[in-house]
Amino acid sequence: MMKMKKVLSLVLVCAAVFSITACGKKEETKDDGNTSETLIVGTEAGFAPYEYMKGNEVVGIDMDISKAIAEELGKELEIKNMDFDGALLAVQQGKVDFVAAGVSINPERQDVMDFSHEYVNSTEVVVVNKENPMVSSVEDLNGKIVAVQQGNIADIWVSNTDNCEVKEVKRYTKFAQAAEDLKNSKVDCIVMDQFPAEELVAANPELVVLDGTLFEDKYAIAVKKGNKELLDQINTVIDKLIEEGKIEEFTANHVQSK
């Protein structure tokens, strides 16, 4: 009888150890993203038409692309809406699988994350106060107070004195906040992508987009550094979407629906 109790105790101990080990492995699998049933995208839903709120849902060009990626991988898409800088940090830390948020490629970002094939050519423009324009042209940024989205490529561009010598760069997490300050003459202009700029002035008739292009840029999807498997899968989907004209279709749908 004593021998049977010892055997039973040993079995229970082994079962407990196996259970703990299995739980640990399950948690690791969840953190790994590639083996999870859910694909998590980080974004900042204040950059229409690429990502914006429609009711309680985050929609936009980038979200359509993200859904196509998840569908191709046979996974459910989970959208995490956060500040732009926070999204870039989250993908580096593995808290999201990828970021789709109008992300530009530059050497500093390439050091800490990997990028997909480019899928959008963007044009950066200048938005001013219609009644009291403190900037007369896209070449007239020197000595001005310029609003940008924090961490955005426009932030990097205007902060580089080789491009211009502004009086001050004011950084915002939301363009809506920058628009209010521009209407109240707290900043002289906003530098941003053309499509979101057009959406911004449509919602704020006190503002206007200046003629001309400040600079051109391209957008790509960001993944954690070294995540080649997911990057290859994303590139396959992006290439297919471009070849089939789907990116243009997504763009037209969201520009026309706003």
C-alpha positions in Angstrom: 0.0 0.0 0.0 2.9 2.3 0.9 4.5 1.5 -2.4 1.3 2.5 -4.3 1.2 5.8 -2.5 4.8 6.6 -3.5 4.0 5.8 -7.1 0.9 7.9 -7.1 2.8 10.8 -5.5 5.5 10.5 -8.2 2.8 10.6 -10.9 1.2 13.7 -9.4 4.5 15.5 -9.2 5.4 14.7 -12.8 2.0 15.9 -13.9 2.4 19.1 -12.0 5.9 19.7 -13.5 4.6 18.9 -17.0 1.7 21.4 -16.5 4.0 24.2 -15.4 6.4 23.5 -18.3 3.5 23.4 -20.8 2.1 26.7 -19.5 5.5 28.3 -19.9 5.8 27.1 -23.5 2.3 28.3 -24.2 3.1 31.8 -23.0 6.3 31.9 -25.2 4.2 30.9 -28.2 1.8 33.7 -27.5 4.6 36.3 -27.3 6.1 35.0 -30.6 3.3 36.2 -32.8 4.2 33.9 -35.7 2.6 30.8 -34.1 -0.4 32.7 -32.6 -3.8 32.6 -34.1 -3.9 36.4 -33.9 -1.9 38.9 -35.9 -1.5 42.2 -34.1 -1.0 45.5 -36.0 0.0 48.7 -34.3 -1.3 52.0 -35.7 -2.3 55.6 -34.9 -5.8 56.3 -36.1 -5.4 60.0 -36.7 -3.9 59.8 -40.2 -6.8 59.6 -42.6 -7.1 58.1 -45.2 -4.4 55.7 -44.1 -5.9 55.0 -40.6 -8.8 56.8 -39.0 -11.8 56.1 -36.8 -15.2 55.2 -38.3 -17.5 54.9 -35.3 -15.6 52.6 -32.9 -13.7 50.9 -35.7 -10.2 51.7 -37.0 -10.3 51.7 -40.8 -8.2 53.0 -43.7 -5.8 52.1 -46.4 -3.3 50.6 -44.0 -6.0 48.6 -42.3 -7.2 47.1 -45.6 -3.6 46.1 -46.3 -3.3 44.6 -42.8 -6.5 42.6 -43.2 -5.2 41.2 -46.5 -2.0 40.1 -44.7 -3.9 38.5 -41.9 -6.2 36.7 -44.3 -3.3 35.4 -46.3 -1.7 34.0 -43.1 -5.1 32.5 -42.0 -5.2 34.6 -38.8 -7.5 37.0 -37.0 -6.3 40.6 -37.2 -6.2 42.6 -33.9 -5.7 46.4 -34.2 -4.0 48.3 -31.4 -4.5 52.0 -31.7 -1.7 54.1 -30.0 0.5 57.1 -30.5 2.8 56.9 -33.5 6.0 56.7 -31.5 4.4 54.1 -29.2 3.6 51.9 -32.1 7.2 52.0 -33.4 8.5 51.1 -29.9 5.9 48.3 -29.5 7.1 46.5 -32.7 10.7 46.7 -31.5 9.7 45.2 -28.2 7.5 42.5 -29.8 4.3 43.8 -28.3 2.8 44.0 -31.8 3.6 41.9 -34.9 3.9 44.8 -37.3 3.1 48.5 -37.7 1.0 49.9 -40.5 0.7 53.7 -39.9 2.2 55.6 -42.8 5.7 54.6 -41.7 8.6 56.1 -43.7 11.9 54.4 -44.0 15.1 56.1 -42.8 18.5 54.8 -41.6 17.8 55.4 -37.9 14.6 53.2 -38.1 16.4 50.6 -40.2 18.9 50.1 -37.4 16.1 49.0 -35.0 13.4 47.5 -37.2 13.0 45.9 -40.6 10.8 47.2 -43.4 8.6 45.7 -46.1 8.5 46.6 -49.7 7.3 50.2 -50.2 3.6 50.4 -51.1 2.7 54.1 -51.2 4.4 57.2 -52.6 3.6 60.1 -50.4 3.9 63.8 -51.0 4.6 66.1 -48.1 2.9 69.5 -48.1 2.4 72.6 -45.9 -0.9 73.6 -44.3 -1.4 77.2 -43.2 -4.1 79.4 -41.7 -6.2 80.6 -44.6 -7.0 84.1 -43.2 -3.6 84.7 -41.6 -1.0 82.7 -43.5 2.4 83.1 -41.8 4.1 80.9 -44.5 3.8 82.1 -48.1 5.3 79.0 -49.9 6.8 75.6 -49.2 10.2 77.2 -49.4 9.3 79.7 -46.6 9.9 77.6 -43.5 13.0 79.3 -42.2 12.4 81.1 -38.9 8.8 79.7 -38.6 7.1 77.6 -35.9 6.3 74.4 -37.6 3.9 71.7 -36.3 4.5 68.0 -37.1 3.4 64.7 -35.8 5.9 63.5 -33.3 8.3 60.9 -34.7 6.8 61.2 -38.2 9.1 61.7 -41.2 8.1 65.4 -41.4 9.4 65.8 -37.8 12.7 64.3 -38.9 12.9 66.4 -42.1 12.1 69.8 -40.6 14.4 69.1 -37.7 17.3 68.7 -40.1 19.0 72.1 -40.5 20.3 70.9 -43.9 16.7 71.1 -45.1 15.5 74.3 -43.3 16.2 76.4 -40.2 12.9 76.7 -38.4 12.4 78.8 -35.3 10.7 75.9 -33.4 9.4 72.4 -34.1 6.2 71.7 -32.2 5.4 68.0 -32.0 1.9 66.6 -31.6 0.5 63.1 -31.2 -2.6 64.1 -33.1 -3.0 66.3 -36.2 -6.3 67.5 -34.8 -4.5 69.2 -31.9 -2.0 70.8 -34.4 -5.0 72.1 -36.5 -6.5 73.8 -33.4 -3.2 75.5 -32.6 -2.8 76.6 -36.3 -6.3 78.1 -36.3 -5.4 80.0 -33.1 -2.0 81.2 -34.6 0.0 79.3 -32.0 2.0 77.7 -34.8 2.8 79.0 -38.3 2.1 75.9 -40.3 1.8 72.1 -40.3 4.0 69.8 -42.4 2.3 66.6 -43.3 1.3 64.1 -46.0 -0.9 65.4 -48.8 -3.9 63.0 -48.4 -4.2 63.5 -44.6 -3.7 67.3 -45.2 -6.6 67.3 -47.6 -8.7 65.5 -45.1 -7.6 68.0 -42.4 -8.6 71.1 -44.3 -11.9 69.6 -45.4 -12.7 69.2 -41.7 -11.2 72.6 -40.9 -12.2 75.2 -43.5 -10.1 77.9 -41.7 -7.0 76.0 -43.1 -5.6 75.6 -46.6 -2.9 73.5 -48.2 -0.2 75.6 -50.0 0.6 74.9 -53.6 3.8 72.8 -54.2 5.6 69.8 -52.7 8.0 70.1 -49.8 9.4 66.7 -50.3 8.4 63.2 -51.4 8.4 60.0 -49.3 7.4 56.3 -49.4 5.6 54.2 -46.8 6.3 50.6 -45.7 5.3 48.2 -43.0 7.6 47.8 -40.0 8.4 44.5 -38.3 10.7 43.5 -35.4 14.3 43.4 -36.4 15.2 39.9 -37.7 11.6 38.7 -38.2 12.4 37.5 -41.7 9.6 34.9 -41.8 6.8 37.5 -41.2 8.6 40.1 -43.4 8.7 37.7 -46.4 5.0 36.9 -45.9 4.1 40.6 -45.8 6.1 41.3 -48.9 4.4 38.5 -50.8 1.0 40.1 -49.9 2.1 43.6 -50.7 3.5 42.6 -54.1 0.3 40.9 -55.0 -1.9 43.8 -53.9 0.2 46.2 -56.0 0.2 43.9 -59.0 -3.6 43.5 -58.8 -4.2 47.3 -58.3 -5.7 46.8 -54.9 -3.6 49.5 -53.2 -5.1 52.1 -55.6 -8.5 50.6 -55.0 -8.1 50.9 -51.2 -7.0 54.5 -51.6 -9.9 55.5 -53.8 -12.4 53.9 -51.4 -11.1 55.8 -48.4 -10.5 59.1 -50.1 -14.0 59.0 -51.7 -15.7 57.8 -48.5 -14.4 60.6 -46.3 
